[in-house]
């Protein structure tokens, strides 16, 4: 039986990263592409509930895609419940232009938000991202972004093939895969946990021509963390990071300790 794969991203339907993701799974089954019509980075698992959603067909880089005027999560929901008539065997979100590592990005990334949405319906999901060395690359026009995705395509193809065949282990809802900038097929693949942070958050205050303040949220990257974390693997060691994630964010704590606070 032909396997069914839903493909989405948060960089928009015209991103070269989406084409690379398509190339990574197109030989594994029938691929349906449903992605935001424009750049939607940083929206997390946001969902549009106060406005209607419109979908248009787009021919992108040699394949047909459904462009959704909404978020990555909107794209997954429409893909599952309107466009695809049967439940897919896998949802792939990516390739994101820019690494998605640490709890900072897991809770804000639209790439991971889309994968989480798929996982909430019991569908095995993979979020895939590639590291950039220039932070400005994350915000450029990704329809013209030039990057050698070859290693990422091969790695994700191998992981996706195994996930489709065997599923994910109990307690794992999705895999967060991050490919460092200079990875080769000999680069070590490290199974990691989330680092606490990757951003040293800052706020820059500026003033408009009338003297009124406005603000840019910014900050430097943290380039190292504890051994075993995704930040250390990608940023310090140049390893490919694969982090198993769960939808259940419940703290692993003796509930009696919480009773004491009540």
C-alpha positions as CSV (number, residue, x, y, z in Angstrom):
1,X,0.0,0.0,0.0
2,X,1.3,3.4,-1.0
3,X,2.4,5.4,2.1
4,X,1.0,8.9,2.6
5,X,3.2,11.8,3.7
6,X,2.1,15.4,4.7
7,X,4.8,18.0,4.2
8,X,4.7,21.5,5.7
9,X,7.1,24.2,7.0
10,X,7.1,27.7,8.5
11,X,9.3,29.5,6.0
12,X,6.5,29.5,3.4
13,X,5.5,27.5,0.4
14,X,8.2,29.0,-1.8
15,X,11.2,28.3,0.5
16,X,14.0,26.2,-1.0
17,X,14.0,24.3,2.3
18,X,10.5,23.0,1.5
19,X,11.8,21.7,-1.9
20,X,14.7,20.0,-0.1
21,X,12.2,18.4,2.3
22,X,10.1,17.2,-0.6
23,X,13.2,15.7,-2.2
24,X,14.0,13.9,1.1
25,X,10.7,11.9,1.2
26,X,9.3,11.9,-2.4
27,X,10.6,8.3,-2.9
28,X,8.9,7.0,0.2
29,X,5.3,7.5,-0.8
30,X,2.6,10.0,-2.0
31,X,3.5,13.4,-0.7
32,X,0.9,16.1,-0.1
33,X,2.4,19.6,0.4
34,X,0.4,22.1,2.5
35,X,2.3,25.1,3.8
36,X,1.9,28.7,4.7
37,X,1.7,31.1,1.8
38,X,4.3,33.4,3.4
39,X,7.0,33.4,6.1
40,X,5.6,32.4,9.5
41,X,8.6,31.8,11.6
42,X,8.2,32.2,15.4
43,X,4.5,31.6,15.6
44,X,4.9,28.3,17.5
45,X,1.7,26.2,17.5
46,X,-0.4,29.3,16.9
47,X,-3.8,28.7,15.3
48,X,-6.1,31.1,13.4
49,X,-9.5,31.0,15.1
50,X,-10.7,34.6,14.5
51,X,-10.5,34.7,10.7
52,X,-11.3,32.4,7.8
53,X,-8.5,30.6,6.0
54,X,-8.0,30.6,2.3
55,X,-6.1,28.0,0.3
56,X,-4.7,28.4,-3.2
57,X,-2.8,26.0,-5.4
58,X,0.8,26.7,-6.3
59,X,3.3,25.0,-8.6
60,X,6.5,25.2,-6.7
61,X,9.9,23.9,-7.8
62,X,8.3,21.2,-9.9
63,X,5.6,20.0,-7.4
64,X,2.1,21.1,-6.6
65,X,1.5,22.6,-3.2
66,X,-1.5,24.0,-1.3
67,X,-0.6,27.5,0.0
68,X,-2.5,28.4,3.2
69,X,-3.0,32.0,4.3
70,X,-2.4,31.1,7.9
71,X,0.1,29.4,10.3
72,X,2.0,26.1,10.0
73,X,-0.5,24.6,12.5
74,X,-3.3,25.8,10.3
75,X,-1.7,24.1,7.3
76,X,-1.5,20.8,9.2
77,X,-5.1,21.0,10.3
78,X,-6.3,21.8,6.8
79,X,-4.1,19.2,5.3
80,X,-5.4,16.5,7.6
81,X,-9.1,17.4,7.7
82,X,-9.8,19.0,4.4
83,X,-7.2,18.3,1.7
84,X,-6.1,14.7,2.5
85,X,-8.9,12.2,2.8
86,X,-6.9,9.6,4.7
87,X,-4.6,9.9,7.7
88,X,-1.0,10.1,6.6
89,X,1.7,7.8,7.8
90,X,4.1,10.6,8.5
91,X,4.2,14.4,8.8
92,X,7.5,16.2,7.9
93,X,7.9,19.8,8.8
94,X,10.9,21.6,7.3
95,X,13.6,22.2,6.3
96,X,13.7,25.3,8.4
97,X,16.4,27.8,7.5
98,X,17.9,28.2,10.9
99,X,18.5,25.7,13.7
100,X,15.7,24.9,16.1
101,X,17.5,23.8,19.3
102,X,16.8,24.3,23.1
103,X,13.6,25.0,24.9
104,X,13.7,28.6,23.5
105,X,13.0,27.4,20.0
106,X,10.9,24.3,20.7
107,X,8.2,26.6,22.3
108,X,8.3,29.3,19.6
109,X,9.2,27.5,16.3
110,X,6.5,27.2,13.7
111,X,8.3,24.3,12.3
112,X,8.1,22.4,15.5
113,X,4.6,23.7,16.2
114,X,3.4,22.0,13.0
115,X,5.0,18.8,14.0
116,X,3.4,19.0,17.4
117,X,0.0,19.5,15.9
118,X,0.4,16.4,13.8
119,X,1.7,14.4,16.7
120,X,-1.4,15.3,18.8
121,X,-3.4,13.2,16.4
122,X,-1.1,10.2,16.8
123,X,0.8,10.7,13.6
124,X,4.6,10.2,13.7
125,X,6.2,13.5,13.0
126,X,9.7,14.9,12.1
127,X,10.8,18.5,12.3
128,X,14.0,19.2,10.3
129,X,16.2,22.3,10.4
130,X,19.5,23.4,9.1
131,X,22.0,25.6,10.9
132,X,22.8,29.1,9.5
133,X,26.0,30.9,10.4
134,X,24.6,34.4,9.6
135,X,21.5,35.1,11.7
136,X,20.3,37.4,9.0
137,X,19.7,34.3,6.8
138,X,16.8,33.3,8.9
139,X,14.9,36.4,7.8
140,X,15.8,36.7,4.2
141,X,13.7,35.7,1.2
142,X,13.9,31.9,1.4
143,X,12.6,31.4,-2.1
144,X,16.1,32.3,-3.3
145,X,18.1,30.9,-0.4
146,X,21.2,29.0,-1.6
147,X,22.2,26.1,0.6
148,X,23.6,22.6,0.0
149,X,20.8,20.5,1.5
150,X,22.2,17.2,0.2
151,X,23.3,15.8,3.6
152,X,20.1,16.9,5.2
153,X,18.1,15.2,2.5
154,X,19.9,11.9,2.9
155,X,19.7,12.0,6.7
156,X,16.0,12.8,6.8
157,X,15.2,10.2,4.1
158,X,16.9,7.5,6.2
159,X,15.1,8.6,9.4
160,X,11.7,9.0,7.7
161,X,12.0,5.6,6.1
162,X,12.6,3.9,9.4
163,X,9.8,5.9,11.2
164,X,7.3,4.9,8.5
165,X,8.4,1.3,8.7
166,X,8.6,1.0,12.5
167,X,6.9,4.0,14.1
168,X,8.3,6.0,17.0
169,X,9.2,4.5,20.3
170,X,6.6,4.6,23.1
171,X,6.7,8.0,24.7
172,X,8.1,9.8,21.7
173,X,5.8,11.9,19.7
174,X,8.2,13.6,17.2
175,X,11.9,13.8,16.4
176,X,13.6,17.2,16.2
177,X,16.4,16.9,13.7
178,X,19.1,19.7,13.3
179,X,21.8,19.6,10.6
180,X,24.9,21.7,11.3
181,X,26.1,24.0,8.5
182,X,29.1,22.0,7.4
183,X,27.8,18.5,8.0
184,X,28.9,15.6,5.8
185,X,27.6,12.0,5.6
186,X,30.5,11.2,8.1
187,X,29.3,13.7,10.6
188,X,28.3,12.1,13.9
189,X,24.6,11.8,14.7
190,X,24.0,12.5,18.4
191,X,20.7,11.7,20.2
192,X,20.3,14.7,22.5
193,X,18.1,16.4,25.1
194,X,17.0,20.0,24.9
195,X,19.3,22.7,26.3
196,X,17.6,25.3,28.5
197,X,18.3,28.2,26.3
198,X,20.0,29.3,23.1
199,X,19.3,33.1,23.2
200,X,20.6,35.7,25.6
201,X,17.5,37.9,25.2
202,X,17.8,41.6,24.9
203,X,15.6,44.6,24.0
204,X,16.8,47.5,21.9
205,X,14.9,50.8,22.3
206,X,14.7,53.2,19.4
207,X,12.8,56.3,18.7
208,X,10.6,57.2,15.7
209,X,10.7,60.7,14.1
210,X,8.2,62.0,16.6
211,X,10.4,60.9,19.5
212,X,8.2,58.1,20.6
213,X,10.0,54.8,21.6
214,X,9.6,51.5,19.9
215,X,11.4,48.2,20.6
216,X,13.3,45.4,18.9
217,X,13.6,42.1,20.7
218,X,17.1,40.8,20.0
219,X,19.9,38.9,21.6
220,X,23.1,36.9,21.1
221,X,23.3,33.2,20.6
222,X,24.5,30.8,23.3
223,X,27.1,28.6,21.6
224,X,27.7,26.0,24.2
225,X,25.7,24.1,26.9
226,X,25.9,20.9,28.9
227,X,27.1,17.7,27.4
228,X,24.3,15.7,25.9
229,X,22.2,18.8,24.9
230,X,21.3,19.8,21.4
231,X,23.0,23.2,21.7
232,X,26.3,21.6,22.5
233,X,26.0,19.0,19.8
234,X,25.2,21.4,17.0
235,X,26.9,24.7,18.0
236,X,30.0,23.4,19.8
237,X,30.7,19.9,18.3
238,X,29.2,20.3,14.8
239,X,27.2,17.1,15.2
240,X,23.8,16.3,13.8
241,X,21.3,16.5,16.6
242,X,18.2,14.3,16.9
243,X,16.1,15.1,19.9
244,X,13.0,12.9,20.8
245,X,10.2,15.1,22.0
246,X,6.9,14.4,23.8
247,X,3.6,16.3,23.8
248,X,3.3,15.7,27.6
249,X,5.0,18.7,29.3
250,X,4.1,17.5,32.8
251,X,7.0,17.9,35.1
252,X,8.4,14.6,36.4
253,X,8.1,15.4,40.1
254,X,6.7,13.8,43.2
255,X,3.2,15.4,43.3
256,X,3.4,15.6,47.1
257,X,6.0,18.4,46.6
258,X,3.3,20.3,44.7
259,X,0.7,19.6,47.4
260,X,3.0,21.4,49.8
261,X,2.6,24.5,47.7
262,X,-1.1,24.3,47.8
